[in-house]
Amino acid sequence: MTSELAADDDLDGLWGSAVLRDRPLRVLGLFAHPDDEVFCVGGTIARAAAAGAQTAVVSLTRGDAGQIRDSAAATRRTLGAVRATELAASGAALGVGHVESFDLGDGVLGRMPLEEVTAVVLPVLERLAPDVVVTFGDDGAFGHPDHTMSARAVLAAREHLAVRPRVLQARFPPQERLLLDLLVEWLTSGEQRFVGTAGFANALRLFADGSSMLGFAADHLQVQWFPAGSYVIEQGEPPNELFCILSGRVDVVRESADGELRTVATVGPGSFVGEEGLATNRPRNAHVIAHDDVTCFVLAPRGRDLSAARGTTAVVAPAERSTPPNPPPISSTAPDGAQTELSIDVGPDALRRKIAALVAHRTQYALDPELLPVQVLGPLLGTEHFAVVP
């Protein structure tokens, strides 16, 4: 262990009781697809690299069966090559020293015989000789068979090594926090109203979908369409949802006690409506009416309450809210005292690197890192969880 790495006590769980005084620690992330490295170990491997570890990331496929979420970034024919390039850019953002990708077939990997995949993984472990290998767990994060196969192949290949590396399996314990709460706090903390773009709105939707799938947030997510002239929000109704406009425009209209209507704003794609009521937990203070046909991305702490009362006499029930955004780190031990679960807070510098690595995967996450601030992304991406394989 290098002296720099030894001083980084928060990372002790990476290497356990091993003491490496003659060379740097070697950490390998081995996964199924480009971008898996970001969510599974991005912040931790960035911290390890900054502390002096020799780091590597290997993807068993080029991700060519994935979605193309930015049509300008790739075509179906070029997607595999583009995603391999994105993986290299992600590795550079994380400070990873070695990046490579195989082409075992995205969407095919999970159906391959274990022996064939192990025959690819074993030479990688022999060549890179890692002290620590990070991969998926048996659940494949959310049941993806390619993820599960990569984890099985790592464990199978390890059995053939004279010196077996420590294996950490990425875990994604479901969190009770809400992306909605983080967005509302951010939107209402500035002096000026946030104005986004259609691209921002779509990127937010994709990021929220991914966060929900991996258990980073527990929001109820949906896309709703409103024809021109219909209510998106009615003044006086309970504040249950946050709306981000994907397309079209809405008018924000205040209704006085005598029924007079006054338009106070017209906003379009990338803008939010509904954050003020959520921040104060008070009835909506204005109507929001579709100026054109409007499509909105909607976040809610629970399903819409269709029976909720409206108007000035309505009583707003206390909102169901999440637990604090940073739950206590997971830490458990086996009967012999060995740590079996591990959580690592990646810290601000590694978090910035992790976000940069995420947006390097442009085909999958067409995000502008400047639009979603660290105060929103940090609670979602700032802690990484692992199960330690004996």
DRENDO-1510 file (C-alpha; in Angstrom, 1 decimal, always signed):
<recs>
REC; n; res; u; v; w
REC; 1; MET; +0.0; +0.0; +0.0 .
REC; 2; THR; +1.4; +3.4; -0.9 .
REC; 3; SER; +1.7; +6.0; +1.9 .
REC; 4; GLU; -0.8; +8.2; +0.1 .
REC; 5; LEU; -3.4; +5.4; +0.0 .
REC; 6; ALA; -2.7; +4.3; +3.6 .
REC; 7; ALA; -3.6; +7.8; +4.7 .
REC; 8; ASP; -7.0; +7.7; +3.1 .
REC; 9; ASP; -8.7; +5.8; +6.0 .
REC; 10; ASP; -12.2; +6.0; +4.5 .
REC; 11; LEU; -11.1; +3.6; +1.8 .
REC; 12; ASP; -9.8; +0.9; +4.2 .
REC; 13; GLY; -12.8; -1.3; +3.3 .
REC; 14; LEU; -11.5; -1.6; -0.3 .
REC; 15; TRP; -8.5; -3.7; +0.6 .
REC; 16; GLY; -9.5; -5.1; +4.0 .
REC; 17; SER; -6.6; -6.3; +6.1 .
REC; 18; ALA; -4.1; -6.5; +3.2 .
REC; 19; VAL; -0.9; -4.4; +3.7 .
REC; 20; LEU; +0.9; -3.6; +0.4 .
REC; 21; ARG; +4.1; -1.7; +1.1 .
REC; 22; ASP; +6.0; -2.5; -2.0 .
REC; 23; ARG; +3.5; -1.3; -4.7 .
REC; 24; PRO; +0.3; +0.6; -5.1 .
REC; 25; LEU; -3.1; -1.1; -4.6 .
REC; 26; ARG; -4.6; -2.4; -7.9 .
REC; 27; VAL; -8.4; -1.9; -8.3 .
REC; 28; LEU; -10.3; -3.3; -11.2 .
REC; 29; GLY; -14.0; -2.6; -12.1 .
REC; 30; LEU; -15.3; -5.3; -14.4 .
REC; 31; PHE; -18.8; -4.9; -15.8 .
REC; 32; ALA; -21.2; -5.7; -18.6 .
REC; 33; HIS; -21.6; -2.4; -20.3 .
REC; 34; PRO; -20.1; +1.0; -20.8 .
REC; 35; ASP; -21.6; +3.3; -18.1 .
REC; 36; ASP; -21.9; +0.5; -15.5 .
REC; 37; GLU; -18.7; +1.7; -14.0 .
REC; 38; VAL; -20.1; +5.1; -13.2 .
REC; 39; PHE; -23.0; +4.0; -11.1 .
REC; 40; CYS; -21.3; +1.0; -9.5 .
REC; 41; VAL; -18.0; +2.3; -8.4 .
REC; 42; GLY; -17.4; +5.7; -10.2 .
REC; 43; GLY; -16.8; +7.8; -7.1 .
REC; 44; THR; -14.9; +5.1; -5.2 .
REC; 45; ILE; -12.5; +4.3; -8.0 .
REC; 46; ALA; -11.9; +8.0; -8.6 .
REC; 47; ARG; -11.0; +8.4; -4.9 .
REC; 48; ALA; -8.7; +5.3; -5.1 .
REC; 49; ALA; -7.0; +6.6; -8.2 .
REC; 50; ALA; -6.4; +10.0; -6.6 .
REC; 51; ALA; -5.0; +8.3; -3.6 .
REC; 52; GLY; -2.4; +6.4; -5.6 .
REC; 53; ALA; -4.0; +3.2; -6.6 .
REC; 54; GLN; -3.5; +1.6; -10.0 .
REC; 55; THR; -7.0; +1.5; -11.5 .
REC; 56; ALA; -8.6; -0.2; -14.5 .
REC; 57; VAL; -12.1; -0.6; -15.9 .
REC; 58; VAL; -13.2; -3.4; -18.3 .
REC; 59; SER; -16.5; -3.8; -20.0 .
REC; 60; LEU; -17.4; -7.2; -21.5 .
REC; 61; THR; -19.6; -5.6; -24.2 .
REC; 62; ARG; -19.6; -2.4; -26.2 .
REC; 63; GLY; -23.2; -1.6; -25.2 .
REC; 64; ASP; -24.4; -1.7; -28.8 .
REC; 65; ALA; -27.9; -2.9; -27.9 .
REC; 66; GLY; -28.6; +0.0; -25.6 .
REC; 67; GLN; -30.9; +3.0; -26.4 .
REC; 68; ILE; -29.7; +6.0; -28.3 .
REC; 69; ARG; -30.9; +9.0; -26.3 .
REC; 70; ASP; -29.1; +11.6; -28.3 .
REC; 71; SER; -29.6; +11.1; -32.0 .
REC; 72; ALA; -26.6; +13.4; -32.8 .
REC; 73; ALA; -24.3; +11.2; -30.8 .
REC; 74; ALA; -24.6; +7.8; -32.7 .
REC; 75; THR; -26.6; +5.7; -35.0 .
REC; 76; ARG; -27.5; +2.1; -34.5 .
REC; 77; ARG; -24.6; +1.0; -36.7 .
REC; 78; THR; -22.1; +3.2; -34.9 .
REC; 79; LEU; -23.4; +2.8; -31.3 .
REC; 80; GLY; -21.0; +0.1; -30.2 .
REC; 81; ALA; -17.9; +2.0; -31.3 .
REC; 82; VAL; -19.2; +5.3; -29.9 .
REC; 83; ARG; -19.9; +3.8; -26.5 .
REC; 84; ALA; -16.5; +2.2; -26.4 .
REC; 85; THR; -15.1; +5.8; -27.0 .
REC; 86; GLU; -17.4; +7.1; -24.3 .
REC; 87; LEU; -16.1; +4.5; -21.9 .
REC; 88; ALA; -12.6; +5.7; -22.5 .
REC; 89; ALA; -13.7; +9.3; -21.8 .
REC; 90; SER; -15.5; +8.2; -18.7 .
REC; 91; GLY; -12.3; +6.5; -17.5 .
REC; 92; ALA; -10.3; +9.6; -18.1 .
REC; 93; ALA; -12.8; +11.7; -16.1 .
REC; 94; LEU; -12.5; +9.3; -13.2 .
REC; 95; GLY; -8.7; +9.2; -13.4 .
REC; 96; VAL; -8.7; +5.5; -14.3 .
REC; 97; GLY; -5.3; +4.3; -15.7 .
REC; 98; HIS; -6.5; +1.5; -18.0 .
REC; 99; VAL; -9.8; +1.1; -19.9 .
REC; 100; GLU; -10.8; -1.7; -22.3 .
REC; 101; SER; -13.9; -3.2; -23.8 .
REC; 102; PHE; -14.7; -6.6; -25.3 .
REC; 103; ASP; -17.4; -7.3; -27.7 .
REC; 104; LEU; -19.2; -10.4; -26.3 .
REC; 105; GLY; -22.6; -9.1; -27.4 .
REC; 106; ASP; -24.8; -6.7; -25.5 .
REC; 107; GLY; -28.0; -8.5; -24.7 .
REC; 108; VAL; -26.3; -11.8; -25.6 .
REC; 109; LEU; -23.8; -11.9; -22.7 .
REC; 110; GLY; -26.4; -13.0; -20.2 .
REC; 111; ARG; -27.4; -16.1; -22.3 .
REC; 112; MET; -23.8; -17.2; -23.0 .
REC; 113; PRO; -22.5; -20.3; -21.2 .
REC; 114; LEU; -20.7; -19.3; -18.0 .
REC; 115; GLU; -17.6; -21.2; -19.1 .
REC; 116; GLU; -17.2; -19.0; -22.2 .
REC; 117; VAL; -17.5; -15.8; -20.3 .
REC; 118; THR; -15.1; -17.0; -17.6 .
REC; 119; ALA; -12.6; -17.9; -20.4 .
REC; 120; VAL; -12.6; -14.2; -21.3 .
REC; 121; VAL; -12.5; -12.8; -17.7 .
REC; 122; LEU; -9.8; -15.1; -16.4 .
REC; 123; PRO; -7.0; -13.8; -18.7 .
REC; 124; VAL; -8.0; -10.2; -17.7 .
REC; 125; LEU; -7.6; -11.1; -14.0 .
REC; 126; GLU; -4.3; -12.8; -14.7 .
REC; 127; ARG; -2.9; -9.9; -16.7 .
REC; 128; LEU; -4.0; -7.0; -14.5 .
REC; 129; ALA; -3.5; -9.0; -11.2 .
REC; 130; PRO; -6.0; -6.8; -9.2 .
REC; 131; ASP; -6.1; -6.8; -5.4 .
REC; 132; VAL; -9.7; -5.7; -5.6 .
REC; 133; VAL; -12.3; -6.4; -8.2 .
REC; 134; VAL; -15.6; -4.5; -8.2 .
REC; 135; THR; -18.5; -6.0; -10.2 .
REC; 136; PHE; -22.3; -6.5; -9.9 .
REC; 137; GLY; -24.1; -8.5; -7.3 .
REC; 138; ASP; -26.1; -11.6; -7.9 .
REC; 139; ASP; -29.2; -9.5; -8.5 .
REC; 140; GLY; -27.5; -7.6; -11.4 .
REC; 141; ALA; -28.7; -4.3; -9.8 .
REC; 142; PHE; -32.2; -4.7; -11.3 .
REC; 143; GLY; -32.2; -8.2; -12.7 .
REC; 144; HIS; -30.3; -7.5; -15.9 .
REC; 145; PRO; -28.9; -10.9; -17.1 .
REC; 146; ASP; -25.8; -9.3; -18.6 .
REC; 147; HIS; -25.0; -7.8; -15.2 .
REC; 148; THR; -25.6; -11.0; -13.4 .
REC; 149; MET; -23.4; -12.9; -15.9 .
REC; 150; SER; -20.5; -10.5; -15.4 .
REC; 151; ALA; -20.7; -11.1; -11.6 .
REC; 152; ARG; -20.8; -14.8; -12.0 .
REC; 153; ALA; -17.9; -14.9; -14.4 .
REC; 154; VAL; -15.7; -12.8; -12.0 .
REC; 155; LEU; -16.3; -15.3; -9.1 .
REC; 156; ALA; -15.8; -18.3; -11.4 .
REC; 157; ALA; -12.5; -16.9; -12.8 .
REC; 158; ARG; -11.3; -16.0; -9.3 .
REC; 159; GLU; -11.4; -19.7; -8.3 .
REC; 160; HIS; -8.6; -20.4; -10.9 .
REC; 161; LEU; -6.2; -17.9; -9.4 .
REC; 162; ALA; -3.4; -18.7; -7.0 .
REC; 163; VAL; -3.9; -15.4; -5.3 .
REC; 164; ARG; -7.5; -14.4; -5.2 .
REC; 165; PRO; -8.5; -10.8; -5.3 .
REC; 166; ARG; -11.0; -9.3; -2.9 .
REC; 167; VAL; -14.4; -9.0; -4.6 .
REC; 168; LEU; -16.8; -6.2; -3.9 .
REC; 169; GLN; -20.3; -6.5; -5.4 .
REC; 170; ALA; -22.1; -3.2; -6.1 .
REC; 171; ARG; -25.3; -2.9; -4.2 .
REC; 172; PHE; -28.2; -0.5; -4.7 .
REC; 173; PRO; -30.3; -0.6; -1.5 .
REC; 174; PRO; -33.6; +1.2; -2.2 .
REC; 175; GLN; -33.7; +4.7; -0.7 .
REC; 176; GLU; -36.7; +6.6; +0.6 .
REC; 177; ARG; -35.4; +10.0; -0.5 .
REC; 178; LEU; -37.3; +11.9; -3.3 .
REC; 179; LEU; -35.7; +13.6; -6.2 .
REC; 180; LEU; -38.7; +15.9; -6.1 .
REC; 181; ASP; -37.6; +17.2; -2.6 .
REC; 182; LEU; -34.1; +17.9; -3.9 .
REC; 183; LEU; -35.4; +19.7; -6.9 .
REC; 184; VAL; -37.9; +21.8; -4.9 .
REC; 185; GLU; -35.2; +22.8; -2.5 .
REC; 186; TRP; -32.9; +23.8; -5.4 .
REC; 187; LEU; -35.6; +25.6; -7.3 .
REC; 188; THR; -36.7; +27.7; -4.4 .
REC; 189; SER; -33.3; +28.6; -3.0 .
REC; 190; GLY; -32.3; +31.0; -5.8 .
REC; 191; GLU; -33.4; +34.6; -6.3 .
REC; 192; GLN; -34.3; +34.1; -10.0 .
REC; 193; ARG; -36.7; +31.6; -11.4 .
REC; 194; PHE; -34.9; +28.7; -13.2 .
REC; 195; VAL; -35.4; +28.6; -16.9 .
REC; 196; GLY; -34.3; +25.4; -18.6 .
REC; 197; THR; -34.6; +24.0; -22.2 .
REC; 198; ALA; -36.4; +21.1; -23.8 .
REC; 199; GLY; -33.1; +19.2; -23.8 .
REC; 200; PHE; -32.7; +19.8; -20.1 .
REC; 201; ALA; -36.3; +18.6; -19.4 .
REC; 202; ASN; -35.7; +15.4; -21.4 .
REC; 203; ALA; -32.3; +14.8; -19.7 .
REC; 204; LEU; -33.9; +15.2; -16.3 .
REC; 205; ARG; -36.6; +12.6; -17.3 .
REC; 206; LEU; -33.9; +10.1; -18.3 .
REC; 207; PHE; -31.8; +10.8; -15.2 .
REC; 208; ALA; -34.9; +10.4; -12.9 .
REC; 209; ASP; -35.9; +7.1; -14.7 .
REC; 210; GLY; -32.4; +5.8; -14.0 .
REC; 211; SER; -32.4; +7.0; -10.4 .
REC; 212; SER; -35.7; +5.3; -9.8 .
REC; 213; MET; -34.6; +2.0; -11.5 .
REC; 214; LEU; -31.4; +1.8; -9.4 .
REC; 215; GLY; -33.2; +2.8; -6.2 .
REC; 216; PHE; -31.5; +6.1; -5.7 .
REC; 217; ALA; -34.9; +7.8; -5.3 .
REC; 218; ALA; -38.4; +6.7; -4.6 .
REC; 219; ASP; -40.5; +9.2; -6.7 .
REC; 220; HIS; -43.6; +8.3; -8.5 .
REC; 221; LEU; -42.8; +9.2; -12.1 .
REC; 222; GLN; -45.0; +9.7; -15.1 .
REC; 223; VAL; -45.4; +11.7; -18.3 .
REC; 224; GLN; -48.8; +13.5; -18.7 .
REC; 225; TRP; -50.3; +15.2; -21.8 .
REC; 226; PHE; -52.7; +18.1; -21.4 .
REC; 227; PRO; -54.7; +19.5; -24.4 .
REC; 228; ALA; -54.7; +23.3; -24.9 .
REC; 229; GLY; -57.0; +25.1; -22.5 .
REC; 230; SER; -57.0; +22.3; -19.8 .
REC; 231; TYR; -55.8; +22.7; -16.3 .
REC; 232; VAL; -52.4; +21.3; -15.4 .
REC; 233; ILE; -52.8; +22.7; -11.8 .
REC; 234; GLU; -55.9; +24.2; -10.3 .
REC; 235; GLN; -55.5; +27.1; -7.8 .
REC; 236; GLY; -56.4; +25.9; -4.3 .
REC; 237; GLU; -55.6; +22.2; -4.9 .
REC; 238; PRO; -53.1; +20.3; -2.6 .
REC; 239; PRO; -49.5; +20.4; -3.7 .
REC; 240; ASN; -48.8; +16.8; -4.6 .
REC; 241; GLU; -46.7; +17.0; -7.8 .
REC; 242; LEU; -43.9; +18.8; -9.5 .
REC; 243; PHE; -44.2; +19.4; -13.2 .
REC; 244; CYS; -41.4; +19.9; -15.7 .
REC; 245; ILE; -42.6; +21.0; -19.1 .
REC; 246; LEU; -41.3; +18.8; -21.9 .
REC; 247; SER; -43.1; +20.5; -24.8 .
REC; 248; GLY; -45.7; +23.2; -25.3 .
REC; 249; ARG; -46.3; +26.3; -23.1 .
REC; 250; VAL; -48.5; +26.9; -20.0 .
REC; 251; ASP; -50.0; +30.1; -18.6 .
REC; 252; VAL; -49.7; +30.8; -14.9 .
REC; 253; VAL; -53.0; +32.5; -14.0 .
REC; 254; ARG; -54.0; +33.9; -10.6 .
REC; 255; GLU; -57.7; +34.0; -9.7 .
REC; 256; SER; -58.8; +36.8; -7.3 .
REC; 257; ALA; -61.5; +36.4; -4.6 .
REC; 258; ASP; -64.1; +38.0; -7.0 .
REC; 259; GLY; -63.2; +35.6; -9.8 .
REC; 260; GLU; -61.0; +37.9; -11.8 .
REC; 261; LEU; -58.3; +36.0; -13.8 .
REC; 262; ARG; -54.8; +37.5; -14.3 .
REC; 263; THR; -52.0; +35.9; -16.3 .
REC; 264; VAL; -48.8; +36.4; -14.5 .
REC; 265; ALA; -46.4; +34.3; -16.6 .
REC; 266; THR; -46.2; +32.0; -19.7 .
REC; 267; VAL; -43.4; +29.4; -19.6 .
REC; 268; GLY; -42.3; +26.6; -21.9 .
REC; 269; PRO; -40.0; +23.6; -22.2 .
REC; 270; GLY; -37.5; +23.1; -19.4 .
REC; 271; SER; -39.5; +25.2; -16.9 .
REC; 272; PHE; -40.9; +23.8; -13.7 .
REC; 273; VAL; -44.4; +24.6; -12.2 .
REC; 274; GLY; -45.7; +23.6; -8.8 .
REC; 275; GLU; -42.5; +24.0; -6.7 .
REC; 276; GLU; -43.8; +26.8; -4.5 .
REC; 277; GLY; -46.7; +24.8; -3.1 .
REC; 278; LEU; -44.5; +21.9; -2.4 .
REC; 279; ALA; -41.9; +24.0; -0.7 .
REC; 280; THR; -44.5; +25.6; +1.7 .
REC; 281; ASN; -47.0; +22.7; +1.8 .
REC; 282; ARG; -49.8; +25.2; +1.1 .
REC; 283; PRO; -52.6; +25.0; -1.5 .
REC; 284; ARG; -51.6; +26.0; -5.0 .
REC; 285; ASN; -51.7; +29.8; -5.3 .
REC; 286; ALA; -52.4; +29.9; -9.1 .
REC; 287; HIS; -53.9; +28.0; -11.9 .
REC; 288; VAL; -51.5; +26.5; -14.5 .
REC; 289; ILE; -53.4; +26.2; -17.8 .
REC; 290; ALA; -52.1; +24.6; -21.0 .
REC; 291; HIS; -51.5; +27.4; -23.6 .
REC; 292; ASP; -50.8; +24.9; -26.3 .
REC; 293; ASP; -51.0; +21.1; -26.2 .
REC; 294; VAL; -48.5; +20.4; -23.4 .
REC; 295; THR; -46.5; +17.3; -22.3 .
REC; 296; CYS; -45.1; +17.3; -18.7 .
REC; 297; PHE; -42.8; +15.1; -16.8 .
REC; 298; VAL; -44.4; +14.7; -13.4 .
REC; 299; LEU; -42.7; +13.8; -10.1 .
REC; 300; ALA; -44.8; +13.0; -7.0 .
REC; 301; PRO; -44.2; +11.5; -3.5 .
REC; 302; ARG; -47.3; +9.3; -4.1 .
REC; 303; GLY; -50.0; +8.7; -6.7 .
REC; 304; ARG; -52.2; +11.7; -7.4 .
REC; 305; ASP; -55.1; +12.0; -4.9 .
REC; 306; LEU; -58.1; +12.4; -7.1 .
REC; 307; SER; -60.4; +12.9; -4.1 .
REC; 308; ALA; -58.4; +15.8; -2.6 .
REC; 309; ALA; -60.5; +18.9; -1.8 .
REC; 310; ARG; -59.8; +22.2; -3.6 .
REC; 311; GLY; -60.5; +25.8; -2.9 .
REC; 312; THR; -59.7; +28.3; -0.2 .
REC; 313; THR; -61.3; +26.2; +2.6 .
REC; 314; ALA; -59.4; +23.0; +1.6 .
REC; 315; VAL; -57.3; +21.4; +4.3 .
REC; 316; VAL; -53.9; +20.2; +3.1 .
REC; 317; ALA; -52.8; +17.0; +4.8 .
REC; 318; PRO; -49.1; +16.9; +5.8 .
REC; 319; ALA; -47.1; +15.8; +2.8 .
REC; 320; GLU; -45.5; +12.4; +2.8 .
REC; 321; ARG; -41.8; +13.1; +2.7 .
REC; 322; SER; -38.6; +11.1; +2.5 .
REC; 323; THR; -36.1; +10.3; +5.1 .
REC; 324; PRO; -33.0; +12.5; +5.3 .
REC; 325; PRO; -31.2; +12.6; +1.9 .
REC; 326; ASN; -28.0; +11.0; +3.3 .
REC; 327; PRO; -28.9; +7.8; +5.2 .
REC; 328; PRO; -26.3; +6.3; +7.6 .
REC; 329; PRO; -23.7; +4.3; +5.7 .
REC; 330; ILE; -24.2; +0.6; +5.7 .
REC; 331; SER; -21.7; -1.3; +7.8 .
REC; 332; SER; -22.1; -4.9; +9.0 .
REC; 333; THR; -19.7; -7.6; +10.0 .
REC; 334; ALA; -19.6; -11.4; +10.0 .
REC; 335; PRO; -19.3; -13.3; +13.2 .
REC; 336; ASP; -15.5; -13.4; +12.8 .
REC; 337; GLY; -15.4; -9.6; +12.6 .
REC; 338; ALA; -14.8; -9.4; +8.9 .
REC; 339; GLN; -16.7; -6.7; +7.2 .
REC; 340; THR; -19.4; -8.0; +4.8 .
REC; 341; GLU; -21.0; -4.8; +3.7 .
REC; 342; LEU; -19.4; -1.5; +3.0 .
REC; 343; SER; -20.6; +2.0; +2.1 .
REC; 344; ILE; -18.2; +4.7; +0.9 .
REC; 345; ASP; -19.0; +8.4; +0.8 .
REC; 346; VAL; -17.2; +9.5; -2.3 .
REC; 347; GLY; -16.5; +13.1; -1.3 .
REC; 348; PRO; -16.9; +16.3; -3.4 .
REC; 349; ASP; -14.0; +15.9; -5.7 .
REC; 350; ALA; -14.8; +12.4; -6.6 .
REC; 351; LEU; -18.4; +13.3; -7.0 .
REC; 352; ARG; -17.5; +15.9; -9.6 .
REC; 353; ARG; -15.4; +13.3; -11.4 .
REC; 354; LYS; -18.3; +10.9; -11.3 .
REC; 355; ILE; -20.7; +13.4; -12.8 .
REC; 356; ALA; -18.2; +14.2; -15.5 .
REC; 357; ALA; -17.9; +10.5; -16.2 .
REC; 358; LEU; -21.7; +10.2; -16.4 .
REC; 359; VAL; -22.1; +12.9; -19.0 .
REC; 360; ALA; -19.2; +11.4; -21.0 .
REC; 361; HIS; -21.8; +8.7; -21.9 .
REC; 362; ARG; -23.6; +11.1; -24.1 .
REC; 363; THR; -25.6; +8.4; -26.0 .
REC; 364; GLN; -27.2; +7.4; -22.7 .
REC; 365; TYR; -27.2; +10.6; -20.6 .
REC; 366; ALA; -27.5; +13.8; -22.6 .
REC; 367; LEU; -27.0; +15.9; -19.5 .
REC; 368; ASP; -25.5; +19.3; -19.0 .
REC; 369; PRO; -23.7; +19.0; -15.7 .
REC; 370; GLU; -24.0; +22.7; -15.1 .
REC; 371; LEU; -27.8; +22.6; -15.0 .
REC; 372; LEU; -28.3; +20.0; -12.3 .
REC; 373; PRO; -26.3; +21.2; -9.4 .
REC; 374; VAL; -24.3; +19.1; -6.9 .
REC; 375; GLN; -27.0; +19.8; -4.2 .
REC; 376; VAL; -29.4; +17.7; -6.4 .
REC; 377; LEU; -27.0; +15.1; -7.6 .
REC; 378; GLY; -24.9; +14.7; -4.5 .
REC; 379; PRO; -27.5; +12.9; -2.3 .
REC; 380; LEU; -28.3; +10.6; -5.1 .
REC; 381; LEU; -24.8; +9.7; -6.3 .
REC; 382; GLY; -22.6; +10.6; -3.4 .
REC; 383; THR; -22.6; +7.2; -1.5 .
REC; 384; GLU; -21.7; +3.8; -3.0 .
REC; 385; HIS; -22.6; +0.5; -1.4 .
REC; 386; PHE; -20.9; -2.9; -1.7 .
REC; 387; ALA; -21.2; -6.4; -0.4 .
REC; 388; VAL; -17.8; -8.0; +0.3 .
REC; 389; VAL; -17.4; -11.5; -1.0 .
REC; 390; PRO; -15.5; -13.7; +1.4 .
</recs>
